[in-house]
Amino acid sequence: MPLRTTESPISFLIHRLSRSWLRASMAYYLGAYGLGVPHVQILNTIGSRGALVSKDIADVTVMNKALISRSLSELTTRGYTARVVDPKDARRRVWKLTPKGEAFVAAFRPVRLERQKKLIRTLSRAEKAVLVDILERLYASSERLRIEESKMLAAARRARRDGPARNRPQGRAGRDARGSAAEA
């Protein structure tokens, strides 16, 4: 039975859709290609954007660096990617697709688009446009919230680590009990 949005928070519905799509994609990609979702996302990202450093791949795919590193190692071992000197900056190394990786991306693109069409076929053209706009705005809002909360949590950790400066016992000449200058 579908849950009504008045009964479920939006974040839950987004998470549920994401997990369902991830499970379906994982089963399909493993069965059809022997690749996991991270592998396919990395190949599509490099295929659409060109050679990238690991950090840029992590930023675009919103995956952690350890997963990116492990997946790129596996893709390289299987012949889909290679790490090469950046032609724009000889000090950097970038990941690029090999001919095998390029062939996969080219063959997979229509499959990916067809799967996406099947997912959203119940939406009208106007609804699809609205959905894309809403999802882009929610992603931007989520990123702003992540950054804001990260700063707040870092400040709280510093405060716990440093302790309340104003509550330190004061000794002579504005020094605390340890002999350090007291903070104002």
N, C-alpha and C positions, 0 to 999 in steps of 0.2 A: 504494500500500500504506500503510495507516495506521501511524503511528508509535506505539509503546507508550510510556506515560508513564514507564516505568522507563528508557527510552532517551533521553527528551527532557525538558529542564527545563520546569517548568510555565510559566515566563515565555515560553518559545518557543511553547508551544501556545496561550497566550492571545494572543500577538502574531500568530500565524498565523491564528487565528480572526478576530481583529480586522481584519487586512488583507484576508482573504477577504470578509468582510461589507462592508467599506468599498468594495472593488472592485465587488462586486455592487450595492451601493446607489448608487454613483456612476454606473454604467452605467444603472441603472433610472431614477434621478431625472433624469439628463440626457436620456435618451430620452423619458420620459413627460412631464416638466415643464419641461425646459430649465434646471433648477437643479442646482447641485452639492450635495454632502453638507453643507458648511458653511452654505449658504443654508437648507437644509431644517432643520438643527439649530437655527439661530438663529430661524427662524420658529416652530418647535415650542416653543422655550424661551420666547419672548415670548408665544406663544399660551397656554401653560399657566401662566405666572407673572405675566403682565401687563407693563406698561411697566417697562423696566429701563435702567440706565446700562450703557455698554459693558463696564466692568469686571465687573459682575455677570454679564453674558452670557458673558464669557470664563471666569469662575470656574465657572459651571454647565456650560458645554459643554467645558471643558478645552481651549480653543483659545487660541492666542496673540493678543495685542491687535491686531497688524498684520492678521492674517487676519480678525478680527472687524470691524475698521474697513473693510477693503476690501470684505468681503461685505455689510456694512450699506450702504455707498455704492452697491453694485450693486443691492441690494434696494430702496433708496430710488429710484434712477433708474428701476427697473422698476415702481414703484408699490406694492410690498408693505409697506414700512415708512415711517415718518416720525419725525423727531426733533422733540420738543415740550418745552415747559416742564413740569417736574414739578409736578403740582397740589399736592403736599405740600410742596414747597420750590422757590420761584420762582427760586432761584439755580442749580438743576440742570436739565439737559436729559436727557430719557430717550427711549428708542426704543419706539415702539408700532406695532402692526399697523394698517394702513389697512384699509378694507373689503375690498380685494382680498386683503390678507394674511390677514385673518380668514376669508375664503371659502376660501382655499387650505388653511389649517390645518384647518378643519372638514371639507373634502372629503378631505384627506390622512390624517386620523386613522384611519379604518377601513382604508385601504390599508396604513398603517404597522403596525397591529395584525395584519392578515392576513399580511404579510411576516414578522412576528415569529413568528406561529403556525407558519408553514411552516418556519422555522428550527428551532424547538424541538419540533416534532411528535413526534419520536422519544423524548421524555422523558415520564415519568409525571408526574402532578400533584405527587406527593411529591418527585420529582427536581427539578422546576421550582422548588419552594419552597426546596429545599436549595441549588440552583444560585444563586438570587437571594441567599440569605444568604451563601454563600461569596464571590460576586462583590462584594457590599457590604463584607465584611470584608477582602478582598484590596485593594479600592480604598482603604479607610481605612488599611491597612497600607502601601500604596504611597505615599500622601500623607505619612504619618509618616516613612517612609524618605527621601522627597524632601526634606522639611524638615530632617531630621537631616543628610543628606549636604550640603545646601546650606550649612548652618552650618559643617560641617567643612571644606568647600572654601573658604568665605570666610575662615576662620581660617588655613588653609594659605596663601591668597593674601596675607593680611596679614603672615604670618610671612616669606614670601619677599620681600615689598616692604620690610618693616622690617629684615630681616636679623637675625642672632642678636645681641641686645643684650648678652649676657654676654661675647661674644667681641671686643667693641670694645676697642682699646688704651686703657688708662687713663693719663691724664696726672696733673697735680697736683690735690690736693683733691677727689678723686672725680669729676673731669671726664674725659670721653673725649677722644680726639685732636682732635675738632672744637670742643671748648670747651663742649659741652653737659653738663648734669648727667647722670651715668651712672645707668642704671636698676639697681635692686637685684635 
